Amino acid sequence: MADKIINMGNISTMISLFGSYDENIKIIEQELGVNILNRDTILKIEGDEENVELASKTVEALIAEVERGGILTGQNIEYTIAMVKNGMEGKLCEMGEGVICISSQGRPIKTKTHGQKEYVDAISNNTIVFGVGPAGTGKTYLAVAMAVKAFRNKEVNKIILTRPAVEAGEKLGFLPGDLQTKIDPYLRPLYDALYDTMGYENYQRNAEKGVIEIAPLAYMRGRTLDNAFIILDEAQNTTPQQMKMFLTRIGFDSKAVITGDVTQIDLPGGIQSGLKDAMKVLKNIKGIEFCQFTDLDVVRHPLVRKIIRAYENHDMKKNQGQVRK
């Protein structure tokens, strides 16, 4: 058994660290297998030496977050623990350094993980960025936030959001309504992100002017998109021909972000994913950046990270079994 003493400095920091009913401390104890005791502003961490060291680094990182004015939640405590376990606690101070834009509710939109920070920086510094990784990592939402920022700053005069309308288990022909009504459910995540970052009324006003457009990927064919911020979402469901078509639409003074998750491809069997193909073909071209998200970047419920990791482990074991055969 080992122990370590940490001086919290002041009572308000201690209250923020412990959280309501000590819920924050309980997360650290459960995840790292330690006991944390306090007397006034002095903490004592007890447990196995390795776990005590991890817990002390976690506590110190969370104290620094509180002192920067951050608010501790179960989500960012879990993320801090994961970063410490991976020896990346030094990167935590970069989180939330700058505000991307202000949401329609007046909430500042900031990056929450190291992967998100690298992604936003890549979008700022490159013409074309691919954001590839699992669900819940903020790929689409942050791309929309960056598009709104560029639009508000008059860096572009149009926002174009597009998705391939690939049938995932349900046939479009059997859904009620006209073509637009049938396609809208595929585009709903893009609408939601725009409503949150820009506001419904602002979106409607700009959509009527034609400076914001949400449309299926097929509608991009034959166009040249100048002075625009273009987002292709769910790119894993494009074919190589569709991906080439999209990328060759990009005109002068435009920026494009392509997002997707190569573990959730809905294309019919035997059809190659345009996203996977582009990751091989375009990897060495200057001005094109590929950002790989991991389960560490998941900003949804902590269970989502565990679900993604469980599926990855299952697929790895299955593939190893196929190799042995």
N, C-alpha and C positions, 0 to 999 in steps of 0.2 A: 504493500500500500504506500501511496505517496500523497503529498498534499502541497498546496500552493496558496499563498496569501496575496490578495489584490486589494489595494486601497482605492475605493471608488471616488474619493475626492469630495463629493457633496451628496446630500440626501436626495436632491431632485434627480440626479443621474441614477442613483440607486433605484428610485421609484420607477423611472422609465425602463431600466433594465429588467426589473422583476416583473413589471406588468400587472394587470388586474389579477388578483388571486394567485400571484406568482406564476402565471401561465407561461411567461417567457423562459423563466429559469427551469420550469418542468420540462420544456422541450429540450433544452440543453442536457439536462440530467438523463432523459430517456434516450436521446440519440447517441450520447457519448458514454453512458454508463458510469456517471460520477454522482457524487453528492455535493451540493453547494449550500453552505451555511453562511449566515451573515450576523454580524454584531455591529450595530450602527452602520458605518459606511465601509466596514472591512468585510471582505469575502474570503471564505476558506473553501477551496475545492479539494475534494478527497476522492481517491480511486486509484486504479492502476496508473503507473507512471506515464505511459503513452497517452491514455485517455485524459489524464489531468493536464498534460501539455496541450492537447488539442482543445480542451475546454477553456484553458486560460487564454489561448490565442483567440478563441471565439468570443469570450467575454471582453477582451481588450478591443477587438474589432467592433463589437456592438457598442461599447462605451464611446469609441471614436465616432461612430455613426450618430449617437445621441448628441454628442458635443458639437457635431456639424449641423444640428437642428433636425436630424432625421427622426422619423417615428417608427418604432419597432413593431413589426407584425410577425405572425407565425411564418408567413411566406419568406420575408427577408432574413429571419433567424435561421430557417432551414437552409436557405441559400448560403448564408455565411458559414454555417457548419460544413456544407458540401465544399465550399471553396477552401476552407481551412484543411479539410481532409485531403484535398488535392494539392496542398502547398501553394495556393494562389491567394492567400489572404492579403498580400501586398497590392493586389489589383482592386480590392474592395473600395479603396478611397476614390477611385475613378467614377464610381457609380453615381448617377444623378448630378454630375458636375454642372451640366447646363440644361436649360429648358428648351425642348424642341419647339413646342408651341403651346398655346393655352387652349384647352378644350372649350366646347360650347358652354359647359357649366362653370368655366373659370378655373378649372383644375390644371396645374402645370403638368405637361406630359414629359417625363424624363425616362432615361434608360434605367433598367433595374438589375441588369446583369452585365458581366464583362463582355459576353458575346453580343449583347444588344449594343453596347458602346462601340465595339469594333464595327458592327453593321452600320450604325448611323454615321460613323466617321468615314466608312467606305463609300456610302451614298454621297456624302459631301464632297469627296475627293475624286470620284470616278464618274464616267459617263454611263456605264452599264454595271449594275451590281446584281449578282445572284445571291439570294438568301435561301439557303437549303437547310432543312432540319425538321425536327418533329413538331407536332401540333402543340400550341400553347406557348410558343417562344416569342410571339409578338412580331413575326415576320411581316405580316400584312398590315397590322395596325401601325407599326412604326414607319413603314413605307408610306402609308396614307398621311401620317403626321408630317413626314418630311415633304410630301407633295403639297400639303396645305401651307406649310411654312414657306416653301418656294413660291407658291402662288400669292400669298399675302405680301411677300417681299418683292413681288413683281420680277422675280427671276425667270418665271415662265408665265405664259398667258393662257395656258390650258392644262387641265388635269384629265387624263384618260385612264380609266380603270377597266381591265378586261380579264375574262376567264374563258377557258374552253368549256363548252356546255356538254360535258361527257356524262352519259347516263350511268349512274352508280346504283344498279339494282332496280331502278324504276324507269319505265319507258315514257319518254316525253309524249308520245302520241296518245297515251291513255290519261294524261293529266287534263283537267278541264281548262277551258279558256283559249284565247288566241295565242299566237306564237310568243308575244312579249310576256303574257301572263305565265306561260309555261317556262320561259327562260329566267324570269325574275328570281325564283328560289335559288338558282345557281349563283346569282349575283348578290344575294342578300347580305353576306358578310362584308362585301364592299360598301353597300349602302349603309350598313350599321357603323362601319368605321368612319365614313364621311359624316354621318349625322352626329357622331360623338365629337369629332374633332372640329367640325365646321358649324354644326347646327342645322336642323332640318330646313328652316326658312332660308338661310344663306345658301344651302345646297340647291333648293328649288329655284331660287332667284338666278343663281349662276348656271344651273342646268337649262333654264329657259333661254338664257343668253347663248347657250352652246359652248360655254367655256369649261364646263365640267361634263364629262361623258362617261357613262357606264354601259358597256356593251359586250356581247359575246365576242370571242376571238375572231370568229369568221368575218365579222364586220370590219376588221382591220385590213383585209386584203385590198390591194390596189391603192392604198393611201400613203402619203408621205407626211410624217408628223413632225413639224417644225415647232420650236419654242414651246415644247410641251413636257410635262412630267408624266411618264407612262408607267403603269404598273400592270404586270401580267401575274395574276394570282393562280394558284393550283397548276403551276407549269408542268408538274409531273404527268399531267394528263394531256399534254400536247404530243403530237407526233414530231419526228425530226423535221418534216416538211413545214409543219405549222410553226415550229420554233424559228426556223430560218426565215419564214415569211414575216413573223413578228419582228425579229431583230433587224431585218432590212427595211422596216418602215421608218426607222428612227432618222430624223432629219437634223438640221442645224439647231444649235442651242437647246437641244432636248436632253433629257435624262431618263433612263429606263431602269426599273427595278423588277426583277423576276423572282418570284417566291414559289417554293414548293417543298414537298416532302416525298422523297423517293421510296419511302416504305408504304405509301398509301396510293398506289397507282391503280386507277380504275379503267385503264384501257383494256380492250378485249385481248385475250391471250394471243401471244405471238407478235403483237405490235410494240415496237420499241418506244420508250419514253423519250420525248424531245429534250427534256431536262437532263436526263442521264447522258444523252448523246452530246449535248452542249458542254457538259462538264468535262468531257474528254476533248472535244474539238477546239474549244475556245480558251483552254486553261492558260495558255502562254501569251495571250494578246494583251498588250499594254492598254490601259483604260477600261479593262474589264476585270472586275474583282469578284471572287467567290468567297462568301462568308458561310462557314459551316457552324450551325447551331447544334448543341447537344442537349441531353436531358437536364443538364445543369442550368440551362437558360429558360426552362419552363417556368412561366409566371402564373399558371393557374393553380388549382388546388394541389397541395403536395402529393396527393395520391396519383395525379397525372404523371409526375416524374417517375414514380414507382411502377406505374403501369407500362410506360414506355420502356423502362429498363427491363422489366419482366419479359416483354415481347422481344426485345433485342437478344436477351439471353436464350429465350426459347428458339428463336430463329438461328442463332449461332450453333446451338446443340443439334438442331435439325440438319443444318448444313454440314456439320462435322460427321453426322451419321451417314449422310449421303456420300461423303468423300470416302468413308471406310468401306462402303458397299462397292 
